[in-house]
Amino acid sequence: MGTKTHIYQAPETLFRQCARRILELAASTLQTQDYFHIALAGGTTPRALYQQLSRLHSEEFPHWDRVRFYFGDERNVPPDHQQSNYRMVRESLFQPLQIKDSAIQRIRGELSPEEAVSHYRQALEQLPQENGTARFDLVLLGIGADGHIASLFPNTPLLQEQQQGIGASYVDKLECWRYSLTLPVLNNARHIIMLVSGAKKADVVRHVFHGPGTAEPLPVQMLDHDKVEWYLDADAARFLDEECEA
């Protein structure tokens, strides 16, 4: 799978090494520009990563005031809701690091789909642009057992969006609206990190790397894989042949 795939025996090591890679990318970027723009992942897996980042900040990264935080996706819930991606990141990263609200652009899940998308579209316009599309320095993603990334689910219309950087999609199986960055923005990022942990993800990881091609690729397979760095624990990589790193 190449040098962009890193597999670690223990989840704790996975999160620690992924955190260090993020800070490495941020420090390198800040040598040539004023701010580092990152789109954060939601869900359950990244919480431990954000906790690692908050613990590493004092010794290894003194530039948190030069990081600008965005979100890759959100649920249609208020910011204090248990299922809010913003709430999870606020508790695990923003509050421990005392990140100012002015450095955070959240997707306003408490608004209607039209209003939430319109508001975040304006936020994306404040980012550096390349070929008319917002360009993040780093997009952090996870992967669902069904191959979804951010809130881009298989066989949903939002996968075909080519003009707008964010969209809303009603996900039937979840019975709710989800807001997500679209593939043009994800693939326009300078770097993409895919963080995967747990045995429940092993089948989809095997499919991505070794499965047969299909007429309808999974959302994760629609990424620009030249930009993707994979960070996996041993459980998620159980069906792959590569050895674990130290």
C-alpha positions as CSV (number, residue, x, y, z in Angstrom):
1,M,0.0,0.0,0.0
2,G,3.0,2.3,0.0
3,T,4.6,4.7,2.4
4,K,1.4,6.6,3.1
5,T,-0.1,3.8,5.1
6,H,0.7,3.5,8.8
7,I,-0.5,0.6,10.9
8,Y,-0.1,0.5,14.7
9,Q,-0.7,-2.4,17.1
10,A,-2.4,-0.4,19.8
11,P,-5.1,2.3,19.3
12,E,-3.2,4.5,21.7
13,T,-0.2,4.5,19.5
14,L,-2.3,5.1,16.4
15,F,-3.8,8.3,17.9
16,R,-0.5,9.5,19.3
17,Q,1.3,9.1,15.9
18,C,-1.6,10.6,14.0
19,A,-1.6,13.6,16.3
20,R,2.1,14.1,15.7
21,R,1.7,13.9,12.0
22,I,-1.0,16.6,12.1
23,L,1.3,18.9,14.1
24,E,4.1,18.2,11.7
25,L,2.0,19.2,8.7
26,A,0.8,22.3,10.6
27,A,4.3,23.4,11.6
28,S,5.5,22.9,8.0
29,T,2.6,24.9,6.6
30,L,3.1,27.8,9.0
31,Q,6.6,28.3,7.8
32,T,5.2,29.7,4.5
33,Q,1.7,31.1,5.4
34,D,0.0,32.8,8.3
35,Y,-2.7,30.2,9.1
36,F,-3.1,26.4,9.0
37,H,-6.7,25.5,7.8
38,I,-8.0,22.1,8.9
39,A,-11.3,20.4,8.4
40,L,-12.1,18.1,11.4
41,A,-13.8,14.7,11.4
42,G,-16.7,13.9,13.6
43,G,-18.0,10.6,14.9
44,T,-16.6,8.5,17.7
45,T,-13.1,7.6,16.5
46,P,-11.5,11.0,16.4
47,R,-12.2,11.9,20.0
48,A,-9.1,10.1,21.3
49,L,-7.1,11.8,18.6
50,Y,-8.3,15.2,19.7
51,Q,-7.5,14.3,23.3
52,Q,-3.9,13.4,22.2
53,L,-3.6,16.7,20.4
54,S,-4.7,18.6,23.5
55,R,-2.0,16.8,25.6
56,L,0.8,17.4,23.1
57,H,0.3,21.1,22.6
58,S,2.5,22.6,25.3
59,E,5.7,20.8,24.3
60,E,5.4,20.2,20.6
61,F,3.2,22.9,19.1
62,P,3.1,26.5,20.4
63,H,1.1,27.9,17.4
64,W,-2.5,27.0,18.1
65,D,-3.4,30.6,17.7
66,R,-2.5,30.3,14.0
67,V,-4.8,27.3,13.3
68,R,-8.3,27.8,11.9
69,F,-10.7,25.0,12.5
70,Y,-13.6,23.9,10.2
71,F,-15.7,20.8,10.1
72,G,-16.1,18.2,7.4
73,D,-19.7,17.3,8.3
74,E,-22.4,17.8,10.9
75,R,-25.8,16.4,12.0
76,N,-28.9,18.6,12.0
77,V,-28.8,19.0,15.8
78,P,-28.0,22.0,18.1
79,P,-24.4,22.5,19.2
80,D,-25.0,21.2,22.7
81,H,-26.7,18.0,21.5
82,Q,-25.1,14.7,22.4
83,Q,-24.7,13.8,18.7
84,S,-23.2,17.1,17.6
85,N,-19.7,16.8,16.1
86,Y,-19.0,20.3,17.3
87,R,-19.8,19.4,20.9
88,M,-17.5,16.4,20.7
89,V,-14.6,18.5,19.4
90,R,-15.3,21.4,21.8
91,E,-15.1,19.0,24.8
92,S,-12.1,17.1,23.6
93,L,-10.0,19.8,21.9
94,F,-11.3,23.3,21.9
95,Q,-11.9,23.7,25.6
96,P,-8.6,22.0,26.8
97,L,-6.6,24.2,24.4
98,Q,-8.7,27.3,25.1
99,I,-9.3,27.9,21.4
100,K,-11.1,31.1,20.7
101,D,-14.5,31.1,19.0
102,S,-13.1,33.4,16.3
103,A,-10.8,30.5,15.2
104,I,-13.7,28.1,14.7
105,Q,-16.2,27.8,11.9
106,R,-18.8,25.3,12.8
107,I,-21.7,24.0,10.7
108,R,-24.9,25.3,12.3
109,G,-26.9,22.1,12.5
110,E,-29.6,23.9,14.5
111,L,-30.7,25.8,11.3
112,S,-32.8,24.5,8.5
113,P,-30.8,22.6,5.8
114,E,-31.0,25.6,3.4
115,E,-29.8,28.1,6.1
116,A,-27.0,25.8,7.4
117,V,-25.6,25.2,3.9
118,S,-25.8,28.9,3.0
119,H,-24.0,30.0,6.2
120,Y,-21.2,27.5,5.8
121,R,-20.8,28.2,2.1
122,Q,-19.9,31.8,3.2
123,A,-17.4,30.4,5.6
124,L,-15.7,28.4,2.9
125,E,-15.4,31.5,0.8
126,Q,-13.0,32.9,3.4
127,L,-10.6,30.1,2.8
128,P,-7.7,30.2,0.3
129,Q,-9.2,29.3,-3.1
130,E,-7.7,27.2,-5.9
131,N,-9.6,26.9,-9.3
132,G,-12.6,28.5,-7.6
133,T,-12.7,25.9,-4.8
134,A,-11.9,26.2,-1.2
135,R,-8.5,24.7,-0.3
136,F,-7.8,23.2,3.1
137,D,-4.3,22.5,4.2
138,L,-5.6,19.3,5.8
139,V,-8.8,17.3,5.8
140,L,-9.2,14.7,8.5
141,L,-11.6,11.9,7.7
142,G,-12.9,8.6,9.1
143,I,-14.6,5.9,7.2
144,G,-17.8,4.1,8.0
145,A,-18.4,0.4,7.7
146,D,-20.4,1.2,4.6
147,G,-17.6,3.2,3.0
148,H,-19.0,6.7,3.7
149,I,-16.7,9.6,4.4
150,A,-17.7,12.8,6.2
151,S,-21.5,12.6,5.5
152,L,-21.1,11.4,1.9
153,F,-23.0,8.1,1.9
154,P,-23.2,5.5,-0.8
155,N,-25.8,6.0,-3.5
156,T,-26.8,9.5,-2.4
157,P,-27.1,12.5,-4.7
158,L,-24.6,14.6,-2.8
159,L,-21.8,12.4,-4.2
160,Q,-22.4,13.9,-7.6
161,E,-22.2,17.5,-6.5
162,Q,-19.5,19.3,-8.5
163,Q,-20.3,23.0,-8.0
164,Q,-20.9,23.7,-4.3
165,G,-18.4,23.0,-1.5
166,I,-21.0,21.9,1.0
167,G,-24.4,20.3,0.7
168,A,-27.3,18.8,2.7
169,S,-28.6,15.3,2.3
170,Y,-31.4,13.4,4.0
171,V,-30.1,10.0,4.9
172,D,-33.0,7.6,4.9
173,K,-31.4,4.9,7.0
174,L,-30.5,7.4,9.7
175,E,-33.8,9.4,9.3
176,C,-32.1,12.7,9.6
177,W,-30.4,15.5,7.6
178,R,-26.6,15.5,7.4
179,Y,-24.4,18.3,6.1
180,S,-21.1,17.6,4.4
181,L,-18.2,19.0,2.5
182,T,-18.4,17.7,-1.1
183,L,-15.9,15.7,-3.1
184,P,-14.5,18.7,-5.0
185,V,-13.5,20.4,-1.7
186,L,-12.2,17.2,-0.1
187,N,-10.1,16.4,-3.2
188,N,-8.8,20.0,-3.4
189,A,-7.1,19.7,0.0
190,R,-3.3,19.7,0.2
191,H,-3.4,16.7,2.5
192,I,-6.0,14.1,3.6
193,I,-5.6,11.9,6.6
194,M,-7.8,8.8,7.0
195,L,-8.0,7.7,10.6
196,V,-9.4,4.1,11.0
197,S,-9.7,2.1,14.3
198,G,-11.5,-1.1,15.2
199,A,-12.4,-4.5,13.9
200,K,-15.7,-3.2,12.6
201,K,-13.9,-1.3,9.9
202,A,-11.7,-4.2,8.7
203,D,-14.0,-5.4,6.0
204,V,-14.3,-2.1,4.3
205,V,-10.6,-1.4,4.6
206,R,-10.0,-4.8,2.8
207,H,-12.4,-3.8,0.1
208,V,-10.8,-0.4,-0.5
209,F,-7.3,-1.9,-1.0
210,H,-8.0,-5.4,-2.3
211,G,-11.6,-5.6,-3.3
212,P,-12.9,-5.9,-6.9
213,G,-13.7,-2.8,-8.8
214,T,-17.4,-2.0,-9.0
215,A,-19.6,0.2,-11.2
216,E,-20.5,2.2,-8.1
217,P,-17.4,3.0,-6.1
218,L,-17.7,3.6,-2.4
219,P,-17.4,7.2,-1.4
220,V,-14.0,6.6,0.1
221,Q,-12.8,5.3,-3.2
222,M,-13.7,8.6,-4.9
223,L,-11.0,10.5,-3.0
224,D,-7.7,11.5,-4.7
225,H,-5.7,8.7,-3.2
226,D,-2.4,10.4,-4.1
227,K,-3.2,12.8,-1.2
228,V,-4.5,10.3,1.3
229,E,-2.4,9.1,4.3
230,W,-3.9,6.1,6.0
231,Y,-3.6,5.7,9.8
232,L,-4.9,2.4,11.0
233,D,-4.7,0.2,14.1
234,A,-4.1,-3.5,13.9
235,D,-7.8,-4.4,14.2
236,A,-8.8,-2.2,11.3
237,A,-5.9,-3.6,9.2
238,R,-6.4,-7.3,10.2
239,F,-7.1,-8.4,6.6
240,L,-4.1,-6.6,5.2
241,D,-0.6,-8.0,4.8
242,E,1.5,-5.1,6.0
243,E,3.3,-5.2,9.3
244,C,2.6,-2.9,12.2
245,E,4.9,0.0,12.9
246,A,6.5,0.5,16.3
